[in-house]
């Protein structure tokens, strides 16, 4: 009986030791689980914060990046630019051509007018020699009509005679071939005209040949 009692006591002690060990292991496991759960919560929090940062970066990137143009849009912009350049070049060419045409027309007109002026001078000289008796003849009347027709034609083209006698000498209009002392005229005044000068629009076709009083 004593032996059985001892054995039972030993068994109980062993069971108590095992129970204590098991209790300690369970407590350690619970502590580990609590620690793991905290780590998980912290990790989840980190992940959530990272996801927030990533999502914010994505939003920033989405709004900050410029939308890339499509190839078709780029081709359209290029064609529009080329069209605008071509239109500007054509407009410049048109204006330049118009100026050149106007200059060529003016040069050609001045050349023809210069050749007609001697004819006009001859008419004036011829009519100046006609006496009063001969002015009533058909020949003199025909010359006078032709002269007036030529003068009218030149006026329609824009040709006008330069005023000389009694006007102040202007080197841009007059060609002084003589200078005299004459009290009847003011100083630097045209007192006589030797050859009539003409202007075509705003340019001188032929300078007036004049005598100037000093």
Secondary structure, DSSP 8 states (H G I E B T S, - for coil): -HHHHHHHHHHHHHHHHHHHHHHHHHHHHHHHHHHHHHHHHHHHHHHHHHHHHHHHHHHHHHHHS-----HHHHHHHHHHHHHHHHHHHHHHHHHHHHHHHHHHHHHHHHHHHHHHHHHHHHHHHHHHT--TTGGGSHHHHHHHHHHHHHHHHHHHHTEEE---TTSB--TTTEEEEEEE--TTS-TTEEEEEEE--EEETTEEEE-EEEEEE-
